[in-house]
Amino acid sequence: MLRSVIKEAKTVDEAVRLALEELGINNDQADIEVISEGNKGLLGLLGGKNAVVKVTEKLRIDIIVKDFLEPLFDKLGIEADMEMTMEDCLINIRLTGDDVGIIIGRRGETLDALQYLLSLVINRYTRDYTRVILDVADYRKKRAETLQRLARKVAERVSKTRRNITLEAMNPFERRIIHSSLQEFPNI
C-alpha cells in the first residue's frame, strides 16, 4: 500500500520535512499536496495558522513487483533474476535463473496465472490500465515459435487430407499466434 501522512508545522517546508522524515523517503519519492499554507497572523503573534501538507509515497512499480514475486520465490526455493522494462502502459518482466521452469508450469498455465495475479496487483495502484507481460527464460518466444510450426504442420495436413483438425484448448495469446500463422495459407 502507498503510505501517506498529513503534517502540520509553522511553514510548508517544515511540514514537508517532517512528513518525509516520518515516511523515511526523500522529495523524489513523494507526491506533496499543500492543504493549507497557513499564515503568521497579526504581527506574527496572534491568530496564526500552521501550514498543513499531505505527503504520499510515489508509486514504484518495481517495488510492487518485487514485493509480490520475492516471497513466492522464497517459498518455492527459487533464485531468479528479474529484468523489468516499462513503456507507457506496458510492463515487461523477464525472469531468469536456475530452476525457474517450475514457474512456467504445464504449457505455461502457471506462468499465465502468475501474470494475471501480478496484473491485478499492479493495476490496483495505477490510474490507467497497465498490461503486464511476465516471461520466464524466454518461454513465450519459444512457445510462439512452437505454435507457428504447429500451425504450418496442421495447415499442410489439412490441405492434403481435406479434413478438419481440432487443436488443444489455448489461451488468447496462443490462439492469436495460430490465427496469424494460418493467414499464410489462403485455402485453410
Backbone as a printed PyTorch tensor [residue, N CA C, xyz], in Angstrom:
tensor([[[  0.8380,  -1.1820,   0.0000],
         [  0.0000,   0.0000,   0.0000],
         [  0.8810,   1.2430,   0.0000]],

        [[  0.3910,   2.2800,  -0.6550],
         [  1.1020,   3.5440,  -0.6370],
         [  0.8560,   4.2320,   0.6940]],

        [[  1.9370,   4.6030,   1.3250],
         [  1.8170,   5.2650,   2.6240],
         [  1.6200,   6.7590,   2.4160]],

        [[  0.8580,   7.3600,   3.3310],
         [  0.5550,   8.7740,   3.2470],
         [  0.5190,   9.3430,   4.6590]],

        [[  0.9310,  10.6120,   4.8020],
         [  0.9050,  11.2390,   6.1170],
         [  0.5420,  12.7190,   5.9540]],

        [[ -0.2110,  13.2280,   6.9190],
         [ -0.5570,  14.6490,   6.9480],
         [  0.2000,  15.2660,   8.1190]],

        [[  0.9060,  16.3500,   7.8300],
         [  1.7060,  17.0160,   8.8690],
         [  1.3690,  18.5010,   8.9270]],

        [[  1.5170,  19.0450,  10.1220],
         [  1.2460,  20.4550,  10.3770],
         [  2.4910,  21.0630,  11.0200]],

        [[  2.8810,  22.2470,  10.5290],
         [  4.0360,  22.9520,  11.0900],
         [  3.9020,  24.4390,  10.7780]],

        [[  4.8390,  25.2320,  11.2710],
         [  4.7620,  26.6860,  11.0670],
         [  4.8950,  27.0740,   9.6000]],

        [[  5.7300,  26.3210,   8.8520],
         [  5.8970,  26.6130,   7.4230],
         [  5.6370,  25.3550,   6.6100]],

        [[  5.3720,  25.5660,   5.3230],
         [  5.1500,  24.4340,   4.4150],
         [  6.4070,  23.5750,   4.3510]],

        [[  7.5660,  24.2170,   4.2190],
         [  8.8260,  23.4680,   4.1240],
         [  9.0670,  22.5960,   5.3480]],

        [[  8.7770,  23.1340,   6.5060],
         [  8.9780,  22.3680,   7.7360],
         [  8.0040,  21.1900,   7.8180]],

        [[  6.7560,  21.4160,   7.4170],
         [  5.7560,  20.3420,   7.4300],
         [  6.1500,  19.2320,   6.4580]],

        [[  6.6390,  19.6230,   5.2860],
         [  7.0890,  18.6380,   4.2890],
         [  8.2640,  17.8430,   4.8420]],

        [[  9.2180,  18.5350,   5.4510],
         [ 10.3920,  17.8610,   6.0180],
         [  9.9820,  16.8390,   7.0770]],

        [[  9.0660,  17.2180,   7.9510],
         [  8.5910,  16.3040,   8.9990],
         [  7.9040,  15.0760,   8.3990]],

        [[  7.0880,  15.3100,   7.3740],
         [  6.3710,  14.2020,   6.7330],
         [  7.3440,  13.2530,   6.0340]],

        [[  8.3200,  13.8180,   5.3290],
         [  9.3140,  12.9890,   4.6380],
         [ 10.1250,  12.1640,   5.6300]],

        [[ 10.4800,  12.7700,   6.7510],
         [ 11.2200,  12.0380,   7.7900],
         [ 10.3960,  10.8760,   8.3240]],

        [[  9.1130,  11.1280,   8.5740],
         [  8.2580,  10.0670,   9.1130],
         [  8.1150,   8.9070,   8.1320]],

        [[  8.0020,   9.2330,   6.8370],
         [  7.8690,   8.1820,   5.8250],
         [  9.2120,   7.5390,   5.4870]],

        [[ 10.2970,   8.2140,   5.8060],
         [ 11.6270,   7.6810,   5.5110],
         [ 11.9650,   7.7330,   4.0370]],

        [[ 11.4840,   8.7760,   3.3530],
         [ 11.7320,   8.9280,   1.9160],
         [ 12.2460,  10.3350,   1.6490]],

        [[ 12.6560,  10.5880,   0.3910],
         [ 13.0860,  11.9380,   0.0330],
         [ 12.0830,  12.5630,  -0.9400]],

        [[ 12.3350,  13.8110,  -1.3320],
         [ 11.4210,  14.5580,  -2.2100],
         [ 11.0990,  13.8320,  -3.5090]],

        [[ 12.1040,  13.1620,  -4.0980],
         [ 11.9140,  12.4750,  -5.3760],
         [ 10.9130,  11.3310,  -5.2730]],

        [[ 10.7680,  10.7780,  -4.1020],
         [  9.9170,   9.6040,  -3.9070],
         [  8.5440,   9.9640,  -3.3590]],

        [[  8.1860,  11.2610,  -3.3990],
         [  6.9390,  11.6780,  -2.7570],
         [  6.1110,  12.6040,  -3.6370]],

        [[  4.7940,  12.5060,  -3.4760],
         [  3.8530,  13.4720,  -4.0360],
         [  3.4380,  14.3650,  -2.8760]],

        [[  3.6050,  15.6590,  -3.0570],
         [  3.3360,  16.6010,  -1.9650],
         [  2.1310,  17.4660,  -2.3270]],

        [[  1.1590,  17.4840,  -1.4280],
         [ -0.0450,  18.2870,  -1.6150],
         [ -0.1360,  19.2690,  -0.4480]],

        [[ -0.1730,  20.5520,  -0.7720],
         [ -0.2950,  21.5790,   0.2650],
         [ -1.7800,  21.7850,   0.5370]],

        [[ -2.2110,  21.4300,   1.7220],
         [ -3.6160,  21.5790,   2.1050],
         [ -3.8710,  23.0160,   2.5560]],

        [[ -2.9510,  23.5610,   3.3430],
         [ -3.0750,  24.9410,   3.8160],
         [ -1.6780,  25.5210,   3.9870]],

        [[ -1.4650,  26.7110,   3.4210],
         [ -0.1530,  27.3440,   3.5500],
         [  0.0170,  28.0190,   4.8970]],

        [[ -1.0680,  28.2030,   5.6010],
         [ -1.0050,  28.8370,   6.9120],
         [ -0.6900,  30.3190,   6.7950]],

        [[ -0.6810,  31.0090,   7.9310],
         [ -0.2860,  32.4170,   7.9420],
         [  0.2450,  32.7680,   9.3280]],

        [[  0.9640,  33.8700,   9.3950],
         [  1.6040,  34.2450,  10.6540],
         [  0.6590,  34.9730,  11.6020]],

        [[ -0.4250,  35.4640,  11.0930],
         [ -1.3590,  36.1840,  11.9550],
         [ -0.9390,  37.6260,  12.1540]],

        [[ -1.5440,  38.2800,  13.1080],
         [ -1.2980,  39.6900,  13.3810],
         [  0.0640,  39.8710,  14.0510]],

        [[  0.9500,  40.5650,  13.3600],
         [  2.3090,  40.8380,  13.8490],
         [  3.0930,  39.5630,  14.1960]],

        [[  2.6930,  38.4700,  13.5870],
         [  3.3860,  37.2150,  13.8330],
         [  3.0950,  36.6200,  15.1910]],

        [[  2.1280,  37.1850,  15.9210],
         [  1.8480,  36.7110,  17.2740],
         [  0.4410,  36.1390,  17.4270]],

        [[ -0.5570,  36.8500,  16.9610],
         [ -1.9430,  36.4600,  17.2120],
         [ -2.6100,  35.8820,  15.9730]],

        [[ -3.4000,  34.8480,  16.1720],
         [ -4.2270,  34.2960,  15.0970],
         [ -3.4750,  33.5890,  13.9930]],

        [[ -2.2670,  33.1940,  14.2200],
         [ -1.5100,  32.4910,  13.1950],
         [ -2.0020,  31.0640,  13.0100]],

        [[ -1.9260,  30.5980,  11.7640],
         [ -2.3280,  29.2170,  11.4660],
         [ -1.1320,  28.4740,  10.8910]],

        [[ -1.0150,  27.2330,  11.2700],
         [  0.0790,  26.4070,  10.7660],
         [ -0.1960,  25.9430,   9.3410]],

        [[  0.8730,  25.6560,   8.6220],
         [  0.7650,  25.0730,   7.2880],
         [  0.4670,  23.5870,   7.4420]],

        [[ -0.3620,  23.0600,   6.5270],
         [ -0.7240,  21.6440,   6.5640],
         [ -0.4170,  21.0460,   5.1950]],

        [[  0.3070,  19.9270,   5.1810],
         [  0.6380,  19.2470,   3.9250],
         [  0.3060,  17.7630,   4.0240]],

        [[  0.0080,  17.2000,   2.8690],
         [ -0.1960,  15.7500,   2.7800],
         [  0.9020,  15.2210,   1.8620]],

        [[  1.6860,  14.3060,   2.3700],
         [  2.7850,  13.7180,   1.6040],
         [  2.4810,  12.2380,   1.4070]],

        [[  2.4820,  11.8230,   0.1370],
         [  2.1800,  10.4390,  -0.2160],
         [  3.3680,   9.8440,  -0.9510]],

        [[  3.6890,   8.6400,  -0.5930],
         [  4.7650,   7.8970,  -1.2490],
         [  4.3960,   7.6960,  -2.7200]],

        [[  5.3390,   7.9750,  -3.6400],
         [  5.0790,   7.7750,  -5.0670],
         [  5.0090,   6.2930,  -5.3930]],

        [[  4.2280,   5.9920,  -6.4050],
         [  4.0740,   4.6170,  -6.8650],
         [  5.3780,   4.1460,  -7.4930]],

        [[  5.9090,   3.0280,  -6.9930],
         [  7.1180,   2.4290,  -7.5560],
         [  6.7640,   1.0120,  -7.9690]],

        [[  6.4740,   0.8380,  -9.2360],
         [  6.0240,  -0.4550,  -9.7350],
         [  7.0800,  -1.5240,  -9.5250]],

        [[  8.3530,  -1.1750,  -9.6660],
         [  9.4010,  -2.1750,  -9.4680],
         [  9.3620,  -2.7430,  -8.0530]],

        [[  9.0650,  -1.9050,  -7.0700],
         [  8.9790,  -2.3840,  -5.6870],
         [  7.7360,  -3.2510,  -5.4980]],

        [[  6.6310,  -2.8610,  -6.1270],
         [  5.4010,  -3.6570,  -6.0410],
         [  5.6450,  -5.0490,  -6.6090]],

        [[  6.3060,  -5.1160,  -7.7670],
         [  6.5950,  -6.4040,  -8.4110],
         [  7.5010,  -7.2470,  -7.5230]],

        [[  8.5620,  -6.6530,  -6.9930],
         [  9.4800,  -7.3970,  -6.1160],
         [  8.7710,  -7.8840,  -4.8620]],

        [[  7.9580,  -7.0100,  -4.2600],
         [  7.2280,  -7.3980,  -3.0450],
         [  6.2490,  -8.5340,  -3.3020]],

        [[  5.7590,  -8.6400,  -4.5310],
         [  4.8320,  -9.7140,  -4.8820],
         [  5.5750, -11.0120,  -5.2080]],

        [[  6.6430, -10.9100,  -6.0060],
         [  7.3220, -12.1120,  -6.5020],
         [  8.3260, -12.7210,  -5.5200]],

        [[  9.0820, -11.9060,  -4.8100],
         [ 10.1420, -12.4450,  -3.9520],
         [  9.6450, -13.4070,  -2.8750]],

        [[  8.5560, -13.1080,  -2.1500],
         [  8.0710, -14.0920,  -1.1670],
         [  7.6520, -15.4100,  -1.8210]],

        [[  7.1060, -15.3130,  -3.0160],
         [  6.7110, -16.5160,  -3.7530],
         [  7.9430, -17.3480,  -4.1040]],

        [[  8.9740, -16.6920,  -4.5990],
         [ 10.2040, -17.3960,  -4.9490],
         [ 10.8490, -18.0090,  -3.7150]],

        [[ 10.8050, -17.2990,  -2.6010],
         [ 11.3630, -17.8280,  -1.3540],
         [ 10.6380, -19.1050,  -0.9440]],

        [[  9.3140, -19.1030,  -1.0350],
         [  8.5210, -20.2890,  -0.6670],
         [  8.8270, -21.4690,  -1.5890]],

        [[  9.0680, -21.1660,  -2.8760],
         [  9.3650, -22.2210,  -3.8410],
         [ 10.8390, -22.6200,  -3.8320]],

        [[ 11.6680, -21.8700,  -3.1450],
         [ 13.0980, -22.1620,  -3.1070],
         [ 13.7890, -21.8530,  -4.4230]],

        [[ 13.3490, -20.8030,  -5.0840],
         [ 13.8800, -20.4280,  -6.3970],
         [ 14.6610, -19.1260,  -6.2750]],

        [[ 15.8100, -19.0930,  -6.9400],
         [ 16.5550, -17.8440,  -7.0570],
         [ 16.4340, -17.3900,  -8.4960]],

        [[ 15.8030, -16.2440,  -8.6930],
         [ 15.5780, -15.7360, -10.0450],
         [ 16.0370, -14.2910, -10.1410]],

        [[ 16.6100, -13.9640, -11.2940],
         [ 16.9760, -12.5800, -11.5850],
         [ 15.8250, -11.9530, -12.3510]],

        [[ 15.5150, -10.7050, -12.0190],
         [ 14.3910, -10.0410, -12.6550],
         [ 14.8750,  -8.8330, -13.4440]],

        [[ 14.3960,  -8.7450, -14.6770],
         [ 14.6900,  -7.6000, -15.5330],
         [ 13.3430,  -7.0140, -15.9400]],

        [[ 13.1550,  -5.7240, -15.6880],
         [ 11.8530,  -5.1240, -15.9600],
         [ 12.0160,  -3.8870, -16.8300]],

        [[ 11.1560,  -3.7870, -17.8600],
         [ 11.1150,  -2.5910, -18.6920],
         [  9.6920,  -2.0570, -18.6840]],

        [[  9.5720,  -0.7340, -18.6770],
         [  8.2540,  -0.0980, -18.6640],
         [  8.1550,   0.8880, -19.8150]],

        [[  7.0820,   0.7560, -20.5840],
         [  6.7990,   1.6840, -21.6760],
         [  5.3210,   2.0380, -21.5900]],

        [[  5.0150,   3.2990, -21.4260],
         [  3.6340,   3.7810, -21.3180],
         [  2.8030,   2.8610, -20.4390]],

        [[  1.9050,   2.1030, -21.0460],
         [  1.0010,   1.2330, -20.2800],
         [  1.3560,  -0.2400, -20.4730]],

        [[  2.6420,  -0.5420, -20.5990],
         [  3.0970,  -1.9200, -20.7820],
         [  4.3150,  -2.1650, -19.8930]],

        [[  4.2520,  -3.2520, -19.1560],
         [  5.3820,  -3.6470, -18.3100],
         [  5.8190,  -5.0400, -18.7330]],

        [[  7.0710,  -5.1660, -19.1300],
         [  7.6570,  -6.4590, -19.4660],
         [  8.5610,  -6.8860, -18.3200]],

        [[  8.2940,  -8.0780, -17.7940],
         [  9.1050,  -8.6070, -16.7040],
         [  9.6960,  -9.9250, -17.1850]],

        [[ 11.0210, -10.0030, -17.1680],
         [ 11.7140, -11.2030, -17.6260],
         [ 12.4520, -11.8150, -16.4510]],

        [[ 12.1900, -13.0900, -16.2010],
         [ 12.8390, -13.8020, -15.1010],
         [ 13.8070, -14.8290, -15.6640]],

        [[ 14.9820, -14.9060, -15.0680],
         [ 15.9620, -15.9160, -15.4620],
         [ 16.5780, -16.5020, -14.2060]],

        [[ 17.1320, -17.6870, -14.3490],
         [ 17.7990, -18.3270, -13.2220],
         [ 17.6510, -19.8300, -13.2880]],

        [[ 18.2620, -20.4990, -12.3220],
         [ 18.1610, -21.9500, -12.2440],
         [ 16.8010, -22.3260, -11.6750]],

        [[ 16.2730, -23.4170, -12.1260],
         [ 15.0150, -23.9680, -11.6160],
         [ 13.8160, -23.0390, -11.7680]],

        [[ 13.8320, -22.1310, -12.7350],
         [ 12.6750, -21.2560, -12.9290],
         [ 11.5750, -21.9510, -13.7380]],

        [[ 11.8740, -23.1380, -14.2410],
         [ 10.8930, -23.8930, -15.0220],
         [  9.6120, -24.1660, -14.2590]],

        [[  9.7080, -24.2920, -12.9560],
         [  8.5250, -24.5550, -12.1360],
         [  7.5190, -23.4020, -12.2390]],

        [[  8.0090, -22.2020, -12.5120],
         [  7.1310, -21.0390, -12.6450],
         [  6.3210, -21.1240, -13.9350]],

        [[  6.8590, -21.8010, -14.9380],
         [  6.1560, -21.9190, -16.2190],
         [  4.9570, -22.8390, -16.0880]],

        [[  5.1560, -23.9960, -15.4850],
         [  4.0580, -24.9430, -15.3300],
         [  3.7560, -25.6740, -16.6300]],

        [[  2.6640, -26.4150, -16.6290],
         [  2.2700, -27.1960, -17.8040],
         [  1.7460, -26.2550, -18.8840]],

        [[  2.4200, -26.2380, -20.0240],
         [  2.0740, -25.3930, -21.1660],
         [  1.8840, -23.9270, -20.7840]],

        [[  2.6080, -23.4880, -19.7840],
         [  2.5770, -22.0830, -19.4000],
         [  1.4030, -21.6700, -18.5370]],

        [[  0.6460, -22.6460, -18.0290],
         [ -0.5480, -22.3040, -17.2460],
         [ -0.1930, -21.5830, -15.9470]],

        [[  0.8410, -22.0350, -15.2610],
         [  1.2560, -21.3820, -14.0210],
         [  1.7700, -19.9760, -14.3130]],

        [[  2.5280, -19.8410, -15.3840],
         [  3.0500, -18.5380, -15.7920],
         [  1.9070, -17.5750, -16.1110]],

        [[  0.8960, -18.0560, -16.8420],
         [ -0.2610, -17.2170, -17.1730],
         [ -1.0150, -16.7890, -15.9170]],

        [[ -1.1800, -17.7150, -14.9820],
         [ -1.8880, -17.4000, -13.7370],
         [ -1.1070, -16.3670, -12.9230]],

        [[  0.2020, -16.5410, -12.8530],
         [  1.0460, -15.6010, -12.1160],
         [  1.0290, -14.2250, -12.7840]],

        [[  1.0490, -14.2130, -14.1080],
         [  0.9770, -12.9520, -14.8520],
         [ -0.3500, -12.2450, -14.5680]],

        [[ -1.4370, -13.0030, -14.5350],
         [ -2.7580, -12.4370, -14.2520],
         [ -2.8000, -11.8280, -12.8450]],

        [[ -2.2950, -12.5640, -11.8600],
         [ -2.2910, -12.0590, -10.4830],
         [ -1.4240, -10.8090, -10.3490]],

        [[ -0.2770, -10.8260, -10.9960],
         [  0.6180,  -9.6700, -10.9580],
         [ -0.0460,  -8.4600, -11.6150]],

        [[ -0.7680,  -8.7050, -12.6890],
         [ -1.5040,  -7.6400, -13.3680],
         [ -2.5600,  -7.0320, -12.4460]],

        [[ -3.2740,  -7.8880, -11.7130],
         [ -4.2800,  -7.3930, -10.7640],
         [ -3.6390,  -6.5220,  -9.6870]],

        [[ -2.5210,  -6.9800,  -9.1540],
         [ -1.8340,  -6.2380,  -8.0940],
         [ -1.3590,  -4.8790,  -8.6090]],

        [[ -0.7250,  -4.8580,  -9.7680],
         [ -0.2000,  -3.6070, -10.3210],
         [ -1.3260,  -2.6460, -10.6690]],

        [[ -2.3880,  -3.1550, -11.2940],
         [ -3.4760,  -2.2800, -11.7280],
         [ -4.3200,  -1.7560, -10.5760]],

        [[ -4.1740,  -2.3300,  -9.4130],
         [ -4.8610,  -1.7970,  -8.2450],
         [ -4.2690,  -0.4310,  -7.8730]],

        [[ -3.0050,  -0.2050,  -8.2110],
         [ -2.3180,   1.0290,  -7.8440],
         [ -2.2430,   2.0630,  -8.9670]],

        [[ -2.5070,   1.6740, -10.2070],
         [ -2.3550,   2.6000, -11.3280],
         [ -3.7040,   3.1630, -11.7550]],

        [[ -3.6790,   4.3810, -12.2930],
         [ -4.9240,   5.0010, -12.7700],
         [ -5.3660,   4.3790, -14.0850]],

        [[ -4.4340,   4.2880, -15.0420],
         [ -4.7350,   3.7060, -16.3490],
         [ -4.3930,   2.2270, -16.3250]],

        [[ -5.1160,   1.4510, -17.1410],
         [ -4.8470,   0.0170, -17.2080],
         [ -3.4280,  -0.1940, -17.7240]],

        [[ -2.6900,  -1.0280, -17.0500],
         [ -1.3200,  -1.3490, -17.4300],
         [ -1.2520,  -2.8250, -17.7850]],

        [[ -0.7900,  -3.1150, -18.9990],
         [ -0.6460,  -4.5000, -19.4340],
         [  0.6690,  -5.0480, -18.8880]],

        [[  0.6020,  -6.2480, -18.3490],
         [  1.7800,  -6.8780, -17.7580],
         [  2.0980,  -8.1430, -18.5450]],

        [[  3.3470,  -8.2740, -18.9660],
         [  3.7990,  -9.4920, -19.6350],
         [  4.9240, -10.0770, -18.7910]],

        [[  4.6830, -11.2610, -18.2670],
         [  5.6640, -11.9630, -17.4480],
         [  6.2270, -13.1070, -18.2790]],

        [[  7.5360, -13.1500, -18.4130],
         [  8.1800, -14.1990, -19.2050],
         [  9.2980, -14.8270, -18.3780]],

        [[  9.4320, -16.1200, -18.5040],
         [ 10.4560, -16.8560, -17.7760],
         [ 11.3480, -17.5610, -18.7890]],

        [[ 12.6300, -17.2250, -18.7680],
         [ 13.6310, -17.8710, -19.6230],
         [ 13.1880, -17.9140, -21.0860]],

        [[ 12.6350, -16.8090, -21.5820],
         [ 12.1640, -16.6770, -22.9720],
         [ 11.1380, -17.7350, -23.3630]],

        [[ 10.3580, -18.2130, -22.4030],
         [  9.3440, -19.2320, -22.6690],
         [  8.3410, -18.7530, -23.7150]],

        [[  7.8650, -17.5420, -23.6060],
         [  6.8230, -17.0450, -24.5170],
         [  7.3260, -17.0130, -25.9620]],

        [[  8.5790, -16.6220, -26.1640],
         [  9.1530, -16.6040, -27.5110],
         [  9.2620, -18.0300, -28.0590]],

        [[  9.7570, -18.9510, -27.2380],
         [  9.8930, -20.3480, -27.6650],
         [  8.5280, -20.9620, -27.9480]],

        [[  7.5430, -20.6480, -27.0980],
         [  6.1850, -21.1740, -27.2850],
         [  5.5830, -20.6280, -28.5790]],

        [[  5.8240, -19.3650, -28.8910],
         [  5.3160, -18.7700, -30.1300],
         [  5.9130, -19.4820, -31.3450]],

        [[  7.2090, -19.7600, -31.2980],
         [  7.8510, -20.4710, -32.4090],
         [  7.2780, -21.8730, -32.5590]],

        [[  7.0530, -22.5620, -31.4450],
         [  6.4630, -23.9030, -31.4730],
         [  5.0600, -23.8610, -32.0700]],

        [[  4.2650, -22.8880, -31.6730],
         [  2.8960, -22.7730, -32.1850],
         [  2.8780, -22.4220, -33.6720]],

        [[  3.8240, -21.6160, -34.1210],
         [  3.9080, -21.2950, -35.5460],
         [  4.2410, -22.5440, -36.3570]],

        [[  5.1670, -23.3560, -35.8420],
         [  5.4940, -24.6220, -36.5260],
         [  4.2780, -25.5410, -36.5480]],

        [[  3.5700, -25.6190, -35.4160],
         [  2.3660, -26.4470, -35.3280],
         [  1.3220, -25.9810, -36.3350]],

        [[  1.1160, -24.6860, -36.4410],
         [  0.1220, -24.1460, -37.3750],
         [  0.4760, -24.5130, -38.8140]],

        [[  1.7430, -24.3900, -39.1880],
         [  2.1610, -24.7500, -40.5510],
         [  1.9660, -26.2400, -40.8120]],

        [[  2.3490, -27.0520, -39.8340],
         [  2.2240, -28.5050, -39.9580],
         [  0.7540, -28.9150, -40.1150]],

        [[ -0.0950, -28.3570, -39.2820],
         [ -1.5240, -28.6780, -39.3330],
         [ -2.1270, -28.1770, -40.6410]],

        [[ -1.7350, -26.9940, -41.0850],
         [ -2.2550, -26.4410, -42.3390],
         [ -1.8810, -27.3400, -43.5160]],

        [[ -0.6590, -27.8370, -43.5220],
         [ -0.2380, -28.7380, -44.6010],
         [ -1.0320, -30.0380, -44.5630]],

        [[ -1.2610, -30.5690, -43.3580],
         [ -2.0260, -31.8050, -43.2220],
         [ -3.4820, -31.6010, -43.6680]],

        [[ -4.0720, -30.4810, -43.3040],
         [ -5.4540, -30.1840, -43.7030],
         [ -5.5310, -30.0190, -45.2140]],

        [[ -4.5310, -29.3840, -45.8220],
         [ -4.5070, -29.2170, -47.2770],
         [ -4.4720, -30.5630, -47.9830]],

        [[ -3.7340, -31.5190, -47.4370],
         [ -3.6120, -32.8450, -48.0540],
         [ -4.8500, -33.6960, -47.8300]],

        [[ -5.3470, -33.7250, -46.6080],
         [ -6.4440, -34.6430, -46.2640],
         [ -7.8290, -34.0350, -46.4430]],

        [[ -7.9410, -32.7280, -46.5080],
         [ -9.2310, -32.0220, -46.6100],
         [-10.1580, -32.3410, -45.4360]],

        [[ -9.5890, -32.5860, -44.2630],
         [-10.3730, -32.8650, -43.0510],
         [-10.0750, -31.8100, -41.9880]],

        [[-11.0700, -31.5760, -41.1510],
         [-10.8780, -30.6380, -40.0420],
         [ -9.9700, -31.2500, -38.9850]],

        [[ -9.1720, -30.4230, -38.3880],
         [ -8.3310, -30.8540, -37.2730],
         [ -8.6030, -29.9050, -36.1080]],

        [[ -8.8420, -30.4890, -34.9530],
         [ -9.0930, -29.6990, -33.7500],
         [ -7.8260, -29.6590, -32.9140]],

        [[ -7.4560, -28.4670, -32.5140],
         [ -6.2740, -28.2950, -31.6740],
         [ -6.6890, -28.2330, -30.2110]],

        [[ -5.7180, -28.4060, -29.3320],
         [ -5.9830, -28.3290, -27.8870],
         [ -6.4670, -26.9260, -27.5100]],

        [[ -7.0740, -26.8240, -26.3520],
         [ -7.5270, -25.5240, -25.8550],
         [ -6.3180, -24.6190, -25.6310]],

        [[ -6.4640, -23.3610, -25.9940],
         [ -5.3570, -22.4060, -25.8760],
         [ -5.8520, -21.1090, -25.2710]],

        [[ -4.9250, -20.3810, -24.6890],
         [ -5.2700, -19.0530, -24.1810],
         [ -5.2920, -18.0660, -25.3560]],

        [[ -5.8240, -16.8660, -25.1670],
         [ -5.9380, -15.9020, -26.2720],
         [ -4.6050, -15.5790, -26.9480]],

        [[ -3.5330, -15.4760, -26.1880],
         [ -2.2100, -15.1970, -26.7480],
         [ -1.8130, -16.2860, -27.7450]],

        [[ -2.0150, -17.5490, -27.3580],
         [ -1.6400, -18.6720, -28.2220],
         [ -2.5580, -18.7730, -29.4320]],

        [[ -3.8620, -18.5560, -29.2470],
         [ -4.8030, -18.5920, -30.3760],
         [ -4.4490, -17.5280, -31.4080]],

        [[ -4.0620, -16.3530, -30.9390],
         [ -3.6870, -15.2620, -31.8380],
         [ -2.4890, -15.6720, -32.6930]],

        [[ -1.5350, -16.3650, -32.1090],
         [ -0.3560, -16.8220, -32.8590],
         [ -0.7740, -17.8270, -33.9270]],

        [[ -1.6410, -18.7760, -33.5610],
         [ -2.1240, -19.7770, -34.5230],
         [ -2.8500, -19.0850, -35.6730]],

        [[ -3.7750, -18.1810, -35.3580],
         [ -4.5450, -17.4890, -36.3980],
         [ -3.6400, -16.6620, -37.3040]],

        [[ -2.6670, -15.9820, -36.7330],
         [ -1.7300, -15.1850, -37.5360],
         [ -0.9100, -16.0810, -38.4560]],

        [[ -0.4910, -17.2250, -37.9540],
         [  0.3110, -18.1550, -38.7600],
         [ -0.5140, -18.7530, -39.8920]],

        [[ -1.7920, -18.9810, -39.6420],
         [ -2.6530, -19.5800, -40.6680],
         [ -3.0200, -18.5880, -41.7730]],

        [[ -2.7620, -17.3060, -41.5710],
         [ -3.0440, -16.3030, -42.6030],
         [ -2.1990, -16.5460, -43.8550]],

        [[ -1.0760, -17.2310, -43.7010],
         [ -0.1970, -17.5300, -44.8320],
         [ -0.8200, -18.5540, -45.7790]],

        [[ -1.8220, -19.2870, -45.2940],
         [ -2.4410, -20.3560, -46.0750],
         [ -3.8520, -19.9300, -46.4860]],

        [[ -4.0310, -19.4660, -47.7280],
         [ -5.3420, -18.9510, -48.1490],
         [ -6.4290, -20.0370, -48.2290]],

        [[ -6.0620, -21.2930, -48.3890],
         [ -7.0500, -22.3680, -48.5470],
         [ -7.5330, -22.9330, -47.2150]],

        [[ -7.0220, -22.4600, -46.1310],
         [ -7.3800, -23.0130, -44.8160],
         [ -8.4400, -22.1540, -44.1770]]])
